[in-house]
Structures are given as structure tokens and as C-alpha cells.
Amino acid sequence: MSMVEATVLGSEQIAGLRARFRGALLRPGEEGYDEARRVWNGAIDRHPALIARCAGADDVVEAVRFARERGLLVSVRGGGHAVAGHAVCDGGVMIDLSLMKAARVDPGTRTVRAAGGLLWSELDRATQRFGLATTGGIISHTGIAGLTLGGGLGHLMRKHGLTVDNLLAVDLVTADGRRLRVDAETEPELFWGLRGGGGNFGIATAFEYRLHPVGPIVLGGPVFWPIADAPAVLRVLRDLMPDAPDELGVTIALRLAPPTPFVPPEHHSKPVLGLVLVWAGDLAEGGRARAPRRRRGAPGAAPGGPGAGAGAGRAPARGAGARAPRCAASARRSPTSCARCRTSSSNPCSTAARRTGCTTTGSRIAFRRSRTT
Ligand SMILES: Cc1cc2nc3c(=O)[nH]c(=O)nc-3n(C[C@H](O)[C@H](O)[C@H](O)COP(=O)(O)OP(=O)(O)OC[C@H]3O[C@@H](n4cnc5c(N)ncnc54)[C@H](O)[C@@H]3O)c2cc1C
């Protein structure tokens, strides 16, 4: 065990802090300590000397001053999803914002003020009550804090920019325990750093974002291909996206197929290319936007393979699987035509389609109607 790991804070050392602190203070061995130090990456196993579960910005100030006076290492936890586990430290003070959940939407100015401990699902739920949203992550359980400070990529980014393009202001506690409101006018340099520079510019206790009308219904869903088809599918995507409407969000994932019900069991845990498609515009237009992609043999017209499905929302699919069976994304580059579907030579079938059978190719694609929350 290293020197820092051995740091122990006795009751008398934290008595003063405890008297001023509204949230919870947890030391090793105390109830809730092990749960609070756990983060998304299960391989991270660090032991802070103290976990300060803050109830508000004043608690954050108290915790920062406490650590500063004792020269203790500080880590900051938002949603706890940073893979490197920077939210939790050995032997120092972990300042945990995950109890700070307030969100106040102003539908008039289309803005939201959001506390630093919110997850994206929680913020989306608050803004969707007004039919509004901002660009957040594609996974609902990431924290708004770490994601925003890192830039923020999400389904809406082609239409509305990155998360930081919608960031208007940050409430910050600095390393010397001061509280600042940071925006483009008051603190331009600091604001610039916060818009994508990661952590370490201070502790963000609240964020203000610009909102946009989105939903409550969007079209969307994941589509998967066997990894062997990835080069062909990605080539088509490369050609398609420069002309695609901004409302169409596409996220690419190279991963093992998840063992979920919408993926046939024989494909579970096999390497796949996944595209998560979201149409966040007018629904009728979304339907029309699919048509040219189908004509061009785009990924949405889907080769066979692991299949695709829901997962993106709770609303029943409409139009899912409605495509006529036809050949695949990689079609245009193949010199041969498909033995089964006899697609014309100008759009012959892909190797994937030949392998899996064209009659199945369109049927599993789910361009679904999904609720945005
Ligand atoms: C499953 C998964 C899906 C993801 N999807 C996306 C995605 O769609 N788009 C995308 O852009 N990124 C995505 N990411 C990356 C994610 O945005 C980063 O890991 C981000 O840092 C997570 O933020 P957090 O608040 O959950 O994490 P934390 O681990 O709590 O924090 C991350 C970093 O930010 C610091 N920090 C946290 N809160 C504050 C605060 N209030 N003030 C100052 N510093 C703070 C922490 O100290 C740490 O260094 C994903 C990650 C995972 C694991």
C-alpha cells in the first residue's frame, strides 16, 4: 500500500467539516463508502480517505477548502463514467456531485440550468417535458459533467452541434474555494478551457445549456453487420453522409454484438459493425430521407447478418422491417450479381448478402419510432 493510500482521517479531523456540511461524509468502513467509491469501470478499485457527497455548491466549497488546507489529493465525481477512473482517488478526498440533481428549464428562453450530478437521462427527462433537448451522449447513464467538459458527442450533433456548442455558462468552484459564474463574457479564457478541455479547471457545480425543439418522438434504432462487411458499409456511409440532412444522426460502433433479445443468439458476442441512426426532425421527412438511401444501397437498406432491432426506444416500432428484400450496402462495388435476388448489375449484391441470403436482408432493420426519453 502506498503512502497516499494509507491516509486516515480521524473523526476529530473531520468534525469541523461535518458541522458545516449538508451532504454525507464517508470514510473507509462506513456504510455506503464502498458503493460510493464504485465507478462505471469495474476494474477501478481506489480508496479515498474521505468521500464528500455534496448536497450543493456550498458543500463543494467546504470540501475543496478542507482538502486544500491539508494538502490532500482531490478527485471529482460526476456520473463516474470516465474509463480511466479519474473520478476516484487513493488516499485523498473524492468530491462526489452525484446527489446534486436539480434541473430548471426555462421554456421561454429555451435554456436549462442543470446541477453537476445529473445523468443525461435525468436531464433529458426534465427538458422533454417541454419538448426540448440539447446534444447529450448516446448512452443515458453517462454524467452531464464529464461529458460536457470533454466536448460532448451525441445523436443531435449534426443538427445542433456538440454539447459544448450549446453550453452557455458554468458555475465553478475554483481550486482556492471561490465560486464563479463562467461564461463567454465574464471569463472568456476559462470558458474556452471548460468547453472541451476536460476536468481540472475547477469543479463545475451547474451548467446552463441552450435547448432546441426535439421529439417527443424521433425515428431511430441500431443496425448491425458482421465485421467482415464493415469496410463496405463504411465506404457507403462516407459517400452518403456529406449530402445527408443534418437531422440524421449516425453513430458508429465496432464492438461485440450485445447479448440482447433483438440480436439473434447465434450472433451474440461476435464482432460487428453497428450504426445507431437517429432522425431528429420532421417524422414524414424522416421517412422520405430513407428513400434515397435505400435506392443507393445505403447501410439503412442493410445487408444481412446479425440483424438489427429496437433498443433505442420504448414506443412500438412503426414501419420496422417494411423494406423490400434487396441487396446490400457494399453492392455497388461488387462485380457480380446476387444469385438469390437477381439484383441488377448496377447494384449487385454484396458478399454478405450472398452469404446470408437476400430475402432476409431488409427485414431486420428497424428504423423505429422512439420516444426521446
Ligand atoms: C458507456 C459510455 C458511453 C459513453 N458515451 C459517450 C457519448 O455518447 N458521447 C460522449 O461525448 N462521450 C461518451 N462517453 C465518454 C464520457 O463522456 C466520458 O467518460 C465522461 O468523462 C463521463 O463523464 P462522467 O461525469 O460520467 O464521468 P466522471 O468519471 O464522473 O468524470 C469524468 C472526468 O470529469 C471530471 N469531472 C466530473 N465531474 C466534474 C465536475 N462537476 N467538475 C469538474 N470536473 C468533473 C472527473 O474528475 C473526471 O476526470 C461514454 C463513456 C461511457 C463509459
PDBQT file of the ligand as one rigid body, heavy atoms in Angstrom, charges set to zero:
ROOT
HETATM    1  C1  LIG A 401     -20.810   3.704 -21.671  1.00  0.00    +0.000 C 
HETATM    2  C2  LIG A 401     -20.206   5.036 -22.082  1.00  0.00    +0.000 A 
HETATM    3  C3  LIG A 401     -20.814   5.753 -23.096  1.00  0.00    +0.000 A 
HETATM    4  C4  LIG A 401     -20.288   6.985 -23.481  1.00  0.00    +0.000 A 
HETATM    5  N1  LIG A 401     -20.909   7.677 -24.481  1.00  0.00    +0.000 NA
HETATM    6  C5  LIG A 401     -20.458   8.903 -24.829  1.00  0.00    +0.000 A 
HETATM    7  C6  LIG A 401     -21.117   9.678 -25.824  1.00  0.00    +0.000 A 
HETATM    8  O1  LIG A 401     -22.104   9.286 -26.397  1.00  0.00    +0.000 OA
HETATM    9  N2  LIG A 401     -20.620  10.904 -26.108  1.00  0.00    +0.000 N 
HETATM   10  C7  LIG A 401     -19.514  11.405 -25.491  1.00  0.00    +0.000 A 
HETATM   11  O2  LIG A 401     -19.120  12.527 -25.796  1.00  0.00    +0.000 OA
HETATM   12  N3  LIG A 401     -18.849  10.686 -24.563  1.00  0.00    +0.000 NA
HETATM   13  C8  LIG A 401     -19.290   9.460 -24.213  1.00  0.00    +0.000 A 
HETATM   14  N4  LIG A 401     -18.629   8.725 -23.259  1.00  0.00    +0.000 N 
HETATM   15  C9  LIG A 401     -17.436   9.281 -22.640  1.00  0.00    +0.000 C 
HETATM   16  C10 LIG A 401     -17.880  10.106 -21.434  1.00  0.00    +0.000 C 
HETATM   17  O3  LIG A 401     -18.439  11.318 -21.885  1.00  0.00    +0.000 OA
HETATM   18  C11 LIG A 401     -16.676  10.440 -20.550  1.00  0.00    +0.000 C 
HETATM   19  O4  LIG A 401     -16.200   9.249 -19.986  1.00  0.00    +0.000 OA
HETATM   20  C12 LIG A 401     -17.072  11.410 -19.470  1.00  0.00    +0.000 C 
HETATM   21  O5  LIG A 401     -15.896  11.827 -18.821  1.00  0.00    +0.000 OA
HETATM   22  C13 LIG A 401     -18.036  10.817 -18.466  1.00  0.00    +0.000 C 
HETATM   23  O6  LIG A 401     -18.493  11.807 -17.600  1.00  0.00    +0.000 OA
HETATM   24  P1  LIG A 401     -18.987  11.420 -16.140  1.00  0.00    +0.000 P 
HETATM   25  O7  LIG A 401     -19.394  12.673 -15.440  1.00  0.00    +0.000 OA
HETATM   26  O8  LIG A 401     -19.963  10.305 -16.227  1.00  0.00    +0.000 OA
HETATM   27  O9  LIG A 401     -17.662  10.774 -15.548  1.00  0.00    +0.000 OA
HETATM   28  P2  LIG A 401     -16.744  11.034 -14.280  1.00  0.00    +0.000 P 
HETATM   29  O10 LIG A 401     -15.870   9.814 -14.261  1.00  0.00    +0.000 OA
HETATM   30  O11 LIG A 401     -17.518  11.340 -13.067  1.00  0.00    +0.000 OA
HETATM   31  O12 LIG A 401     -15.916  12.303 -14.687  1.00  0.00    +0.000 OA
HETATM   32  C14 LIG A 401     -15.114  12.329 -15.810  1.00  0.00    +0.000 C 
HETATM   33  C15 LIG A 401     -13.967  13.335 -15.625  1.00  0.00    +0.000 C 
HETATM   34  O13 LIG A 401     -14.508  14.630 -15.449  1.00  0.00    +0.000 OA
HETATM   35  C16 LIG A 401     -14.201  15.136 -14.159  1.00  0.00    +0.000 C 
HETATM   36  N5  LIG A 401     -15.416  15.710 -13.608  1.00  0.00    +0.000 N 
HETATM   37  C17 LIG A 401     -16.592  15.080 -13.389  1.00  0.00    +0.000 A 
HETATM   38  N6  LIG A 401     -17.498  15.921 -12.913  1.00  0.00    +0.000 NA
HETATM   39  C18 LIG A 401     -16.889  17.122 -12.825  1.00  0.00    +0.000 A 
HETATM   40  C19 LIG A 401     -17.326  18.389 -12.407  1.00  0.00    +0.000 A 
HETATM   41  N7  LIG A 401     -18.566  18.579 -11.970  1.00  0.00    +0.000 N 
HETATM   42  N8  LIG A 401     -16.450  19.410 -12.449  1.00  0.00    +0.000 NA
HETATM   43  C20 LIG A 401     -15.191  19.216 -12.899  1.00  0.00    +0.000 A 
HETATM   44  N9  LIG A 401     -14.723  18.034 -13.294  1.00  0.00    +0.000 NA
HETATM   45  C21 LIG A 401     -15.562  16.985 -13.269  1.00  0.00    +0.000 A 
HETATM   46  C22 LIG A 401     -13.756  13.924 -13.347  1.00  0.00    +0.000 C 
HETATM   47  O14 LIG A 401     -12.862  14.253 -12.342  1.00  0.00    +0.000 OA
HETATM   48  C23 LIG A 401     -13.140  13.048 -14.384  1.00  0.00    +0.000 C 
HETATM   49  O15 LIG A 401     -11.810  13.425 -14.634  1.00  0.00    +0.000 OA
HETATM   50  C24 LIG A 401     -19.124   7.496 -22.854  1.00  0.00    +0.000 A 
HETATM   51  C25 LIG A 401     -18.499   6.753 -21.850  1.00  0.00    +0.000 A 
HETATM   52  C26 LIG A 401     -19.037   5.535 -21.449  1.00  0.00    +0.000 A 
HETATM   53  C27 LIG A 401     -18.364   4.762 -20.363  1.00  0.00    +0.000 C 
ENDROOT
TORSDOF 0
